[in-house]
Amino acid sequence: MTQITPAIVAEHGLSEEEYQRVLNALGRVPNLTELGIFSVMWSEHCSYKSSRIHLKKLPTTGPQVICGPGENAGVVDIGDGQAAIFKMESHNHPSYIEPYQGAATGVGGILRDVFTMGARPVANLNALRFGRPDHPKMRHLIAGVVSGIGGYGNCVGVPTVGGEVNFHRAYDGNILVNAMTVGVAHTDKIFYSAASGVGNPIVYVGSKTGRDGIHGATMASADFSEDSEEKRPTVQVGDPFTEKLLIEACLELMASDAIVAIQDMGAAGLTSSSVEMASKGGVGLLLNMDKVPQRETGMTAYEMMLSESQERMLMVLKPGREPEAEAIFRKWELDFAVIGEVTDTGRMVLVHGGETVCDIPLAPLADDAPCYDRPHVKTPAPAALADVPASSGIAADLVRLMGAPDIASRRWIWEQYDHMVGADTVQRPGGDAAVVRVHGTDKGLAISTDCTPRYCYADPFEGGKQAIAECWRNITAVGATPLATTDCMNFGNPQRPEIMGQFVGCIEGMAEACAALDFPIVSGNVSLYNETKNDDGTGSAILPTPAIGGIGLLADWSKSATIAFKGEGEAILLVGGDTGHLGQSIWLREIHGREDGPPPPVDLAAEKANGTIVRDLILDGTLSAVHDVSDGGALVAVAEMALASGIGAQLTGLDSAAAAFGEDQARYVVTTKDPDAVAATGIAVTRIGTTGGDAVVVAGGAATLADLRAAHEGFFPKLMG
C-alpha cells in the first residue's frame, strides 16, 4: 500500500491547506485512491474553486431559459415543444501537447455533454487561438488541431459550421482550443444528471476503460513548460466511430422511460460522473470496480476512477430495465455493465477484489469543495492613443489588412470540415453567423463564437462587454433573435492578482452586456493556468480570452441575411455612429506595429437599438446584404462583402484611416435599393457608397477584387505550405 507523503500530495496538485481539509473530511489519512479522487474533484477544471465566487455575477435566467448552468449543457426554448441544448468547453493543454488527439477529444467531449441531455447534435463550432504564425511549432499545432477537429466531427456525422481563429505571440506556448456543440431535443424529453432511487442500478456504457488520460483534469489545472512531452500520457485518445454508435444507442434508450439520470464521463472520468450524479441527487453510491469494462489487465481502482478514456457514459436506470437497456447497447456493439447501485449513505464506496478501497463522504468532494476569493487588482486604464499615424494609402492598407493573420480567409481551415453533413446547414462558414435549419421545420438556429482578446487585455471590463455584444451582433446580422450564450473563460494563473483582475473585469463586463441585451449565459467552462513557465520561474500568460458562443432563432430560415452584395447599383450604408476609434485596432497593429490605446467603448443601448432595427429591416426584406463591423473596421467589412459576391464598391467618406479602419462598436454595413426606408427608421445611418465594378474604389485609390482575393485567400495556404 502506497504511503501518502507530502511529495505525493504535492504531485496530486493539493496544497497543504487542502490536504488538511481532506484529513478533516475523512478523520484519517486517505489511501492513494481516495487522494486521487479528491485531487481531481478539487482541481480547477472540476471544482471552479478560483472562479465560482465570480461566476455567480452572470445573468443566467430568462423566459427562454429551461436550464441554466450546473448541468451538462444549457437548454433554451425554441418553440413548438423543441429546445436547443448547447455548451462550449476548452481542451487547451491537451491540444498543445498532442494537437490531433487533443482537439479531436475536445470535440468528442462537448458532443457528449449535449447528447447526454437528450439532444441530437446538429452543429459544431470552435474558437482557436494560435501564437505567431512564424513560431517554429505553430504549423505543426495548426495542422494537428484542424485535422483533429475535422477528423472527429466529420466521422461522427455532425457538421462543423463556424468558428474563429486569432494569432498572437501570447499564445506561443499555450494555444487555445475551445469546442462548441448545439443540439435539438423535445422539451418533454430532456435528461438530467441527479441520481435518485435507493437500490437503483448504476450502469456503465460505451467503450472500455484504459489507462489513457489519467490525471487529465489535474494537468489541465496547472501551467506547464513548453517542453511538455512528459505530459503526453495525460492526453486522451478518441474514436469518433464509437461516439456515433454511442449517440444512437443513447437516443434510442432515451425514447423509452428507463433512464433516471445520465452523465457523460468527461474530465476526471468515472470519478466526476459518479460524484456529480450522487451529489446532485443527495444520495450515495456503491461501485464494484471488478465490473468496470477494462481494456487493460491489472488496472487498479485508482487508474479506473481517474482514467479519461473516451466515449463512455454513466446512467442510473429504473429497476428491472437493465435487460432492455443492455439489448440496445449490445445491438450497437457497445459495452454495457451494471457496476453498482444508488445508496442512502451520502458516501462514495468502492469495492475492488472483495475489499473496500474507497469510502468518502460526497459533500466535501462537490458542494463543499474549496472556494477561493483570490486577491485581484484592477487592470490599469490604458493611456489614450497618442500621435495617431496617417495612412500612406487607404487602398494599399486595405490589401495588406485583408491578408493579415486575424482577417485573412479561413477557407483553408473550413474546407477540411464537413459543414454540410445532415443537409440542414443553410449558411456556411465565412459569414457573420452560421445558420442551421431545425430539421423538418422552417426554423433556423443562428450560431456564432466571438471574443477580441486584445480588447480584453487592454481593458477587461470593456473587452468582456464587447465579446458578448459582438456575438449578439453577429447573430442579429443574419436576422435571428439572440437567445442565450455559453462561455469558455480562458485565463492565466489565478494566483497572480493581475490575472485574477483580468478575470473579474471580464466577468463584470460580460454580466452588464448580458443583462442589457437579454442574452443570458446558460452553460460554460473555465480554463485557468493557461501560461508557460519561463526559465526564470515567471509565467507568460495568454491574453485574457473569454470566448463566447451564442445562439439565436429565426422563425423562417429562408429570410436570413448574408454578407454578399446581391447586385450592382445598390446603396451601401453604414449603420451606427462613427468616431473613428483606432485604439487596439488591427490597422494600428498590422500597419504600424503598435498595440496601444484603449479598446473601443461599448454603448449597450446603441447596440440593442441599432441591432433591433437592422433585424426588422432584414425580416421585412428592405436590406439585401448585412455585415457587422468588427476587426478592421467598415472598409474591411465592405471588402469582405465584395469578395463574397464578386461585385466591387465605389465608396465615399471613408477617406481617412480612422473612418476606414476604426473599430467603433454597434455598427453594420448594409445594402439596399431603398435607402430612404432605412433612414426613415430614425437609426444613425450614413451612405458610404454604391455597389458595382471589379474593385473597391476608396479615397482616390482602388484595390481590385483580384488583388484583395489574392491577399485574403493566400495567407493560410502560404503558411501551411
C-alpha positions, 0 to 999 in steps of 0.5 A: 500500500502506497504511503501518502507523503507530502511529495505525493500530495504535492504531485496530486496538485493539493496544497497543504491547506487542502490536504488538511481539509481532506484529513478533516473530511475523512478523520484519517489519512486517505489511501492513494485512491481516495487522494486521487479522487479528491485531487481531481474533484478539487482541481480547477477544471472540476471544482471552479474553486478560483472562479465560482465566487465570480461566476455567480455575477452572470445573468443566467435566467430568462423566459427562454431559459429551461436550464441554466448552468450546473448541468451538462449543457444549457437548454433554451426554448425554441418553440413548438415543444423543441429546445436547443441544448448547447455548451462550449468547453476548452481542451487547451493543454491537451491540444498543445501537447498532442494537437490531433488527439487533443482537439479531436477529444475536445470535440468528442467531449462537448458532443457528449455533454449535449447528447447526454441531455437528450439532444441530437447534435446538429452543429459544431463550432470552435474558437482557436487561438494560435501564437505567431504564425512564424513560431517554429511549432505553430504549423505543426499545432495548426495542422494537428488541431484542424485535422483533429477537429475535422477528423472527429466531427466529420466521422461522427456525422455532425457538421462543423459550421463556424468558428474563429481563429486569432494569432498572437505571440501570447499564445506561443506556448499555450494555444487555445482550443475551445469546442462548441456543440448545439443540439435539438431535443423535445422539451418533454424529453430532456435528461438530467444528471441527479441520481435518485432511487435507493437500490437503483442500478448504476450502469456503465456504457460505451467503450472500455476503460484504459489507462489513457488520460489519467490525471487529465483534469489535474494537468489541465489545472496547472501551467506547464513548460513548453517542453511538455512531452512528459505530459503526453500520457495525460492526453486522451485518445478518441474514436469518433466511430464509437461516439456515433454508435454511442449517440444512437444507442443513447437516443434510442434508450432515451425514447423509452422511460428507463433512464433516471439520470445520465452523465457523460464521463468527461474530465476526471472520468468515472470519478466526476460522473459518479460524484456529480450524479450522487451529489446532485441527487443527495444520495450515495453510491456503491461501485464494484470496480471488478465490473468496470469494462477494462481494456487493460489487465491489472488496472487498479481502482485508482487508474479506473476512477481517474482514467479519461478514456473516451466515449463512455457514459454513466446512467442510473436506470429504473429497476428491472430495465437493465435487460432492455437497456443492455439489448440496445447497447449490445445491438450497437456493439457497445459495452454495457455493465451494471457496476453498482447501485444508488445508496442512502449513505451520502458516501462514495464506496468502492469495492475492488477484489472483495475489499473496500478501497474507497469510502468518502463522504460526497459533500466535501468532494462537490458542494463543499469543495474549496472556494477561493476569493483570490486577491485581484487588482484592477487592470490599469486604464490604458493611456489614450492613443497618442500621435495617431499615424496617417495612412500612406494609402487607404487602398494599399492598407486595405490589401495588406489588412485583408491578408493579415493573420486575424482577417485573412480567409479561413477557407483553408481551415473550413474546407477540411470540415464537413459543414454540410453533413445532415443537409440542414446547414443553410449558411456556411462558414465565412459569414457573420453567423452560421445558420442551421435549419431545425430539421423538418421545420422552417426554423433556423438556429443562428450560431456564432463564437466571438471574443477580441482578446486584445480588447480584453487585455487592454481593458477587461471590463470593456473587452468582456462587454464587447465579446458578448455584444459582438456575438449578439451582433453577429447573430442579429446580422443574419436576422435571428433573435439572440437567445442565450450564450455559453462561455469558455473563460480562458485565463492565466494563473489565478494566483497572480492578482493581475490575472485574477483582475483580468478575470473579474473585469471580464466577468463584470463586463460580460454580466452588464452586456448580458443583462442589457441585451437579454442574452443570458449565459446558460452553460460554460467552462473555465480554463485557468493556468493557461501560461508557460513557465519561463526559465526564470520561474515567471509565467507568460500568460495568454491574453485574457480570452473569454470566448463566447458562443451564442445562439439565436432563432429565426422563425423562417430560415429562408429570410436570413441575411448574408454578407454578399452584395446581391447586385450592382447599383445598390446603396451601401450604408453604414449603420451606427455612429462613427468616431473613428476609434483606432485604439487596439485596432488591427490597422494600428497593429498590422500597419504600424506595429503598435498595440496601444490605446484603449479598446473601443467603448461599448454603448449597450443601448446603441447596440440593442437599438441599432441591432433591433432595427437592422433585424426588422429591416432584414425580416421585412426584406428592405436590406439585401446584404448585412455585415457587422463591423468588427476587426478592421473596421467598415472598409474591411467589412465592405471588402469582405462583402465584395469578395463574397459576391464578386461585385466591387464598391465605389465608396465615399467618406471613408477617406481617412484611416480612422473612418476606414479602419476604426473599430467603433462598436454597434455598427453594420454595413448594409445594402439596399435599393431603398435607402430612404426606408432605412433612414426613415427608421430614425437609426444613425445611418450614413451612405458610404457608397454604391455597389458595382465594378471589379474593385473597391474604389476608396479615397482616390485609390482602388484595390481590385477584387483580384488583388484583395482575393489574392491577399485574403485567400493566400495567407493560410495556404502560404503558411501551411505550405 
